[in-house]
Amino acid sequence: MGKGWRVRKGLRAVPPVLRCRTWNRLEVGEPRQHYGQGAQRGDLTGPNPTDRGKKGVKRHVITDARGVPLGVVITGANVHDKWMAGATLDAVILKTHRGPRRPVHLCLDKGYDYADTEREIRTRRVVPHIRRRGETPLLGVVHGKPRRWVVERTNSWHNRFRALLIRWERKSSNYLALLMLSCAIIALQQTR
């Protein structure tokens, strides 16, 4: 193979990389990503504080009590959750003739225990129920219904879609479209 084929020197010597097509031409087969995992570049990515500073994306999801996603927003992995509480409430897609139909009550964990976050939620006429830092954790069942791990279960449902587990798309609009499609599929499965 000549240099005009734009093939790296290491690939010329490896025969298993070459595969034959039906019209008897040789083609180089390489993996989808060359130099690392997805979301290395592109918009709305940021250094992940838990994964050695590799760039990543964070999904901010608001769900109902069953875990059905109502709204979703994506940001870089280094954006704190408290800054996106209002934007996530604004992303609720349930609309009425008077505007968006937001939830009445909003249960949040200790990561949202800030005065400005609570104020931002109250300006949207939503009652926040925020666990305070230093409180003992709720264990088991509260008022006959389990309240823990609802959003984590929704994130697990999102991770079952291969295109969402690792972000391969460079454009954030493409990744957000796949995320919205998965939310629609999850909502359809939960209504059956």
RALIN-V288795 format. One record per residue. N is the residue number from 0. RES is the residue in one letter. D_LAST is the distance of its C-alpha to the last C-alpha in Angstrom with 1 decimal. Layout:
n	res	d_last
N	RES	D_LAST
N	RES	D_LAST
This chain:
n	res	d_last
0	M	55.9
1	G	57.7
2	K	57.1
3	G	55.8
4	W	52.5
5	R	51.7
6	V	50.9
7	R	51.7
8	K	54.7
9	G	52.7
10	L	50.4
11	R	53.4
12	A	54.4
13	V	51.1
14	P	50.6
15	P	47.0
16	V	45.7
17	L	47.0
18	R	45.0
19	C	46.1
20	R	44.4
21	T	44.9
22	W	47.6
23	N	49.6
24	R	49.3
25	L	48.7
26	E	46.0
27	V	45.4
28	G	42.0
29	E	41.2
30	P	38.1
31	R	35.9
32	Q	37.3
33	H	41.1
34	Y	42.2
35	G	39.3
36	Q	35.7
37	G	33.7
38	A	34.2
39	Q	37.9
40	R	38.7
41	G	37.0
42	D	36.1
43	L	34.2
44	T	35.2
45	G	37.4
46	P	39.0
47	N	36.7
48	P	38.5
49	T	37.0
50	D	37.5
51	R	41.3
52	G	41.0
53	K	39.1
54	K	37.3
55	G	33.6
56	V	30.8
57	K	28.9
58	R	25.4
59	H	25.2
60	V	21.7
61	I	20.6
62	T	17.3
63	D	15.9
64	A	16.0
65	R	12.7
66	G	14.0
67	V	12.2
68	P	15.3
69	L	16.9
70	G	20.1
71	V	22.0
72	V	25.7
73	I	27.7
74	T	31.3
75	G	33.9
76	A	33.7
77	N	36.7
78	V	35.4
79	H	34.9
80	D	31.7
81	K	33.6
82	W	34.6
83	M	31.1
84	A	29.7
85	G	30.5
86	A	29.5
87	T	26.0
88	L	25.7
89	D	27.0
90	A	24.3
91	V	21.5
92	I	20.1
93	L	18.9
94	K	21.8
95	T	23.4
96	H	26.7
97	R	28.5
98	G	27.3
99	P	24.6
100	R	22.5
101	R	23.1
102	P	22.0
103	V	24.6
104	H	25.0
105	L	25.0
106	C	25.4
107	L	27.5
108	D	29.4
109	K	33.2
110	G	33.3
111	Y	32.9
112	D	35.8
113	Y	38.1
114	A	39.6
115	D	38.9
116	T	35.2
117	E	34.9
118	R	37.0
119	E	34.8
120	I	31.6
121	R	33.5
122	T	34.8
123	R	31.2
124	R	31.0
125	V	28.6
126	V	29.6
127	P	29.8
128	H	29.6
129	I	31.4
130	R	32.6
131	R	36.3
132	R	38.2
133	G	40.1
134	E	37.7
135	T	36.8
136	P	33.2
137	L	30.6
138	L	29.7
139	G	27.1
140	V	25.2
141	V	26.0
142	H	25.6
143	G	23.3
144	K	20.7
145	P	21.1
146	R	21.8
147	R	23.0
148	W	21.5
149	V	18.5
150	V	19.8
151	E	21.2
152	R	17.8
153	T	16.6
154	N	19.9
155	S	19.2
156	W	16.0
157	H	18.2
158	N	20.9
159	R	18.9
160	F	19.5
161	R	23.2
162	A	24.3
163	L	23.5
164	L	25.0
165	I	28.4
166	R	29.2
167	W	31.0
168	E	31.1
169	R	34.3
170	K	33.0
171	S	30.8
172	S	29.2
173	N	27.9
174	Y	26.5
175	L	24.9
176	A	23.3
177	L	21.8
178	L	20.6
179	M	19.0
180	L	17.3
181	S	15.9
182	C	14.7
183	A	12.9
184	I	11.2
185	I	10.4
186	A	9.0
187	L	6.8
188	Q	5.7
189	Q	5.5
190	T	3.8
191	R	0.0
